[in-house]
Each structure stands twice: as structure tokens, then as C-alpha cells.
Amino acid sequence: MNNLEPSQQERRLLQDAIGRYAENFLEKNPELQAYIAEGYDKKEGDHFFEIDGQQYSIEELLQFIGDRVDKPGLNPASGGHLGYIPGGGIYTSALGDYLADVTNRYAGVFYASPGAVRMENALIDWVGREVIGFKKGFGGNITSGGSMANVIALSTAKIARNIKSRDLENMVIYTTSQSHHSIQKAIRLTGMDECIIRLIETDNHFRIDTDILKRQIEIDRGSRLQPFMIIANAGSTDVGAIDDLESLAQISSFEGMWLHVDGAYGGFFLLTEEGREKLKGIEKADSVILDPHKGMFLPYGTGMVLVKNMKDLMKANDYQASYMQDADAWHDEISPADVSPELSRNFRGMRMWLPLKLHGIQPFVDALNEKLELTRYFCEEVQKLGFKLGNQPDLSVAIYRYKAKDEKTTEQINRQILDLIHQDGTVFISSTNVNKKFWLRIAILSFRTHKREIDQLLALLKKGVELYA
Ligand SMILES: *Cc1c(COP(=O)(O)O)cnc(C)c1O
């Protein structure tokens, strides 16, 4: 195709081919494997990946993509994906991306696209006000994911509190071993790895022990250190643990600290009654992150950061540039570029707004409730097979293991069971290491996961026990 602007007829052919591919994928998806362990090694024909300056037909390309991209490894579109934190991939969001990309509205500044910016701000308003429960005056940004949202939140905390490099070595950040590794990255990227980082002990629910925390803060004050920030989990990745946010908010506010809450996995459970109960206090945080590409089932590429005080977010990201002077006249809506490190970026609002307007909110609530229900079902059934649970799940992540006579045999059996499941591929689970012990882990968050997939996993676990225990 020589022309970068294909004709209407060419567009139709391209769309037909891609439409057929997508339809075929979606129709077959319920029977596709969640994981394919083969295809990792380089294959003959893989030079096709390379950019060689030649022109190929869409059919040739789709055939290659189908074989070498959409096959090996994990299939996150499968309802059998029960590992890590499953992503989503709702179809209406993909259509939103298509629309946003074709029109290519510039969603960075209000002046360039008032509609795109209003749409993003309406989403931030909904999440901040309705989902989290922030009062007026908060701000936010739609990011590429939770990791970037953490970076924005932590850099905002640092800048809002006027922290200088020379202050860092006396400042203390408190969190637990349950925190996601993107928190460590954000701490490093913001230069705050020079602070003292205290991993506070957790209770038997993997929640931060608030008594130990209080005592530690007192000790640190006594040593003329400056307690600065508490980083809490609203659903940890490992076991889905939710810290006592109400107590942490109290401590943080009493001590004049910054409370950051990582709700990348758990945040959208706020849409359910059960989640709202368990995440109480989140509205008192100074900053919160959530991942619509997890709990709202969007395709990968959408996270969110919310900051209680918009002024803090502005202070950290505001800028002035002479070549942007035409945009400065508009101040009735906040522009994403004023509250994030990014300027030009994809129009992220559409992929979230379109599904919410097409489906309403209730189907999302129902799907999240189903995940909580399935988790309870799994936990009951897996114990009947002789597995021990490592946690009473707060949300939809559980760890479990088959216990043999000693630790070494236990680990060996569970590794064999994991391998059996990976080789089979009908469903996919991951493992983790908690308190220096090997655990199997289930995370239920795909909108396509139903009882069928949980039963498939249970059948494989049963087979594993029969073979190896
Ligand atoms: C997934 C996750 C992150 C990181 O988010 P990405 O969207 O993968 O960048 C951070 N914290 C928690 C608790 C998570 O589950």
C-alpha cells in the first residue's frame, strides 16, 4: 500500500480483514488455552518480525500475528487467566480506542480539544467523587497504568511538601512487605530511596500492624527523624490484603503525614457493597491510585491517580512555556498536561467513557460481585481437595498449598502441580513466596471468569494431588 491515506475501498478491505480476525478470535476464545508454554524459542520465519522495508498484504500479516504474537505465552483475554492480576479487554473499550485513534483528538490541553478534556475530567470526577468518595477540590489524571500513577502520586507528595534533597535522609516512609514493586520503583524514581524506608510488620491478615507503626513513629520522632509518608495497600497484589485505612488515615493526619493508598488491584471493588465496607477510610487518603485496566476490565493501558488536593497535583506538574501561550487563556477546565508529566498522549478517556456510557455501571458491579462470589466458592472447594489456605481473602486473591509431611516435599509437590497446570494451559495460575514459603495463588478478576473456569482449575488441582501427593 503506497499511500498513507488508503482509499475508501482499501479501508473497507483492511477493516473487513481485521474485523474477521477479531471475530474469529472472540468466537474461539472460550476454548483457547489461557497459557501456551510452547513458542518461546525463536522459530524459522521469525525474521518476519524485522522491519525490512517491504510491503505485505494484511492477510499475510494477520496470519503471522495469529501464529507468532497471539499464541505463545499468556492469553489475558481468556477467562482462564487466574494468575498475577488478570487484565480485562472489554470489546466496547477496544472500539473506543479505535474511535479515539481515528479522530486523534489531542487530549493534553483543553484549548486543543475541549470535548476530549471534558470527557477525561468527567471520568476523573466520577472516580474521585463517586468511587473513592473524595470531597470537592480533588484532582486526578488518567495514566498509562498503575506504575505511572504511583510515580505521579509520590512525586506530588514530595513536591507538595517542599522536600529538598538535603531533607531526604531524615525522612521516613512507612509501608509493608506487601507493597507492590512499582512502589519501590516510584520511590527510587522520585529520589526518595534516600529516605529511611520502614517495612512495618503485618498481622495474620497481612495488614500493617498499626500499633507497631505508631510505636515506630514515636521512636523515629524521638530520634529527630521526620515521619513523612505512609503507603497503604487497598488490595495487595500478593494476597489481596487491605490495610486498616481508617486507622492509617487517623495516624497520618495526627502526625501531619501523607497517606498514599495503592488501589491498583482493589480500588474498583469500591463499586460493590462488600468492597465499600472493607475499603472504608480510603476517602481520607492524600493520594490514591486505581487501575481501570484491572478492576474495570479495560484493555491494558489505563491507570488513574487521584490526589485529594488538586493544588498539590498542579504544583507538581504545572509548567509554563512560551510556545504554549495560546493555551493559557483557557482555565475553566483542568488540562491533563497541567496535572501530569505528559504532554502529547493518546486520548485515554474514550476507552473508558464509551463502555461506561454503553453499559452503564451496573454490569461492572455485577461482574465484580461475581468475582468475590467465585473466590469464596474456590476457597471452599480447594480445601475439600486437601489444600490449606494461606489467607482469608479480603477480595479475590487467595494463596493455598498442598501440605505434605515436611516443607521440602510440600514445595516439591506444589511446584509439580503448578507445572502440570502450565503444561495443560486450560487455565493459568501463578505462584508466590510468602513468609519464605512457596504458595500457589489464584487471582480472579477477568470479566470472562465464571464458575466453569474455577471448576477447570479445581479439576487440575485434583489431578495434581492424585499424581504427586
Ligand atoms: C498491578 C499493580 C500495580 C502496577 O500497576 P500497572 O498497571 O501494572 O503498572 C501497582 N500496585 C498494585 C497493588 C498492583 O496490583
The ligand as an SDF file (V2000), in Angstrom:
LIG
                    3D

 15 15  0  0  0  0  0  0  0  0999 V2000
   -0.7840   -4.0200   39.1060 C   0  0  0  0  0  0  0  0  0  0  0  0
   -0.4320   -3.2860   40.3150 C   0  0  0  0  0  0  0  0  0  0  0  0
    0.3930   -2.1570   40.2670 C   0  0  0  0  0  0  0  0  0  0  0  0
    1.0560   -1.7000   38.9990 C   0  0  0  0  0  0  0  0  0  0  0  0
    0.1360   -1.2930   38.0620 O   0  0  0  0  0  0  0  0  0  0  0  0
    0.4230   -1.4420   36.4900 P   0  0  0  0  0  0  0  0  0  0  0  0
   -0.8680   -1.0090   35.9060 O   0  0  0  0  0  0  0  0  0  0  0  0
    0.7530   -2.8680   36.2370 O   0  0  0  0  0  0  0  0  0  0  0  0
    1.5410   -0.5380   36.1480 O   0  0  0  0  0  0  0  0  0  0  0  0
    0.6010   -1.4550   41.4420 C   0  0  0  0  0  0  0  0  0  0  0  0
    0.0560   -1.8640   42.5930 N   0  0  0  0  0  0  0  0  0  0  0  0
   -0.7360   -2.9600   42.6870 C   0  0  0  0  0  0  0  0  0  0  0  0
   -1.3290   -3.3460   44.0200 C   0  0  0  0  0  0  0  0  0  0  0  0
   -0.9990   -3.7090   41.5430 C   0  0  0  0  0  0  0  0  0  0  0  0
   -1.7790   -4.7840   41.6400 O   0  0  0  0  0  0  0  0  0  0  0  0
  1  2  1  0
  2  3  1  0
  2 14  2  0
  3  4  1  0
  3 10  2  0
  4  5  1  0
  5  6  1  0
  6  7  2  0
  6  8  1  0
  6  9  1  0
 10 11  1  0
 11 12  2  0
 12 13  1  0
 12 14  1  0
 14 15  1  0
M  END
$$$$
